[in-house]
Amino acid sequence: MSNRLLSPMLTKVVRFCGIALLTTLTTTTIIHQPSYASSTTFFCAKSKGVPVTYAKSQNGRRIPMIRWVSSNYFSSDLTPFVRCQHVAYRFQKNYDNGSLKNIISGTLQNYPVVCAAVSRNDDCTSDTLLFTLKRGTNARQAVESLLDRRALAAGKVQQQSGDNTQILVDFNIYLNSLPEEP
């Protein structure tokens, strides 16, 4: 007789514990998920037939960052649209891992490059690479041509070397100074 009473009671306890455990695990999983909806995202799309690397801000603003109208600074290995996609991916990767505090220029494998950096003293690496330029290209001129000049001025473009080819841009100021696409 006691087995008959114990079995339903044990079943209820197991059910209750199972539901409590499932609720705890679900709540913990939801709480610890990154909130992609509240962060900046980068993507490539065409605007008036031209590939553009966009930033979509936390408040939903669609901000054009780089208009890929000039191929003077790049090898012909990639189309402007494919380059735009690669660069949007690299911006996103560096933004997500926290290294996109500044935009700097440097050299990788004897090519001029533009990279993400946490501080002005960082070096360009393959992990922080945003885009590679043709050999002999002045990185400062390329960046000033590709990125919005008004936002660059607000983003405090600074010369890093005496040869006027290296740059340092505060990315957050730059991004917040960009006008939204009409």
N, C-alpha and C positions, 0 to 999 in steps of 0.2 A: 504494500500500500504506500509506503513512503517513497518507493521508486517512482510511482505514478505521479506524486506531487512534486518530486524533485526534478523530474524530466521537463515539465512545462516551465518551471521556474528557471532552470538552467538555460533553456532555450531563450527565454525572455532576457536574461542577463547577457547571453552571448549576442543576441540581436542588438540590445542597447549598446554594448561595448563596440560592436562592429559599426553601428551607425555613428557613434561618437568618434571613433577612429577615422572613419571615412570623412566626416565633417571637418575634423581637425586637419587631415591631409589636404583636402580640397581648399580650405581656407588658407593654409600655409602656402600652397602652390600658387593660388591667385595673388596673394599679397606679395610674393617674391618675384612675380613676373615683371620684366622691364616694361615701362610704359612708353611704347613707341609712338603712341598718339600724342604725347606731350613733348616730343623732341623734334629737332630739325631733321628733315630727310632731304636727300639729294637725288635728282633724277635727270634724265635727258629727254627732251621733246623738241619738236620742230615748232618754230614760230616764224610765220611768213616765209616758209621754205628753208629756214636756216636752223641747223641744230643748235640748241641752247642747253647749257648745264644750269639747272634750276635748283634752288633751295626752297623747300616748303617749310615755313616757320612753324613754331609751336601754335601760333594763333591762326594758322591756315593760309597765311600770305604766300603767294607763288612769286618767288623773287628770281629774276634772271641774273645769273652770275657771270657766265662766260658765253659770248656769242661766237660760234666757231665759223667766222666769216673769212678769216685769213689763214691760209695754209703756208705762208711764207716761213713760219717758224718751225715747221714740222716736216719730217720725212713723208714720202708719199705712200708709206706702208699701209696706213689706215685711212679710211674715208673719214671726213669730218664727223659724221654721225656715229661711227664706231668709236672714234676717239672721244667724242662727247660721252658716250656710254661708259667707257673705261674710266674717264676722269670723274664722272658722277659716282661710280662705284668707289674710287679711291678717296674722294671727299668723304663719302659715307663711312668707309672703314676707319679713316683717321678721326672723324668726328666721334664715332662710337667708342673708339678706344682712348679718347681724351687727348690725342696728340695734335688736334687742329686748333691750337690757340693762336698760332701765327702762321703766315705764309712766308717762306724764305726761298732764296735761290741758292744753288750750290752746283756741285759737279758729282756725277756718278759715272763710272766707267768711261771717263773722258768726254762725257756729254754734259752740256748745261741742263740743269733740271730745276723744277719748282716743286717744293715739298711742304709738308705740314711740319710744324715744330711746336714744342711746348714753350721753349724759351729762345731768346735771340742767339744763344751760344750753341744751340743744337746743330748737328750736321745732318745733311740729307742722307737717308738710307733707303734701301729698297722697300722697307716697311712704311716709310713716310712719304714716298714719292707720289706726287699728284700728276705731273706730266713731264715728259722728256722733250727737249728742244733739239733742233739740228745743231751739229757742231758749228761753232763760230757765231752762234746767235747770242745777242746781248739779252740776258734774262730780264733785266729791268725793262728794256724796250718792249719785249714780248708781253710781259705782265701788264704794263701800262696800256698796250694795245688791246689785249684780250679782256681785261677786267674793266669794270665801270670806273672811269677816271674820277668822277665826283666822289664816289664811295672810297676810292683809293686815297684821295686827299683826306677824307674824314678818317680813314683807317690808318692814318699816320704812316705812309710809306716812308721808310727811312733807308738811307744809303748805308750799306754795311761795310763797304770797302772804298778805297780811294779811286778805284778804276771805274766807278759808276755802273757796274754791271750786277751787283748783288742787291737784293731787296729784303726788307722785313716789313710785313703788314700785320697789324693786330686784326685777326680774323673776326672777332666778335664785333668790333667797332665797324669794320668793313661791311659785314653782313647786315647790321642794323642800320647802315646808311644807304643801303640799296633801295631804290624805289620799287614798289610792287608793280607787276606787269599790268597795264591797263586792260 
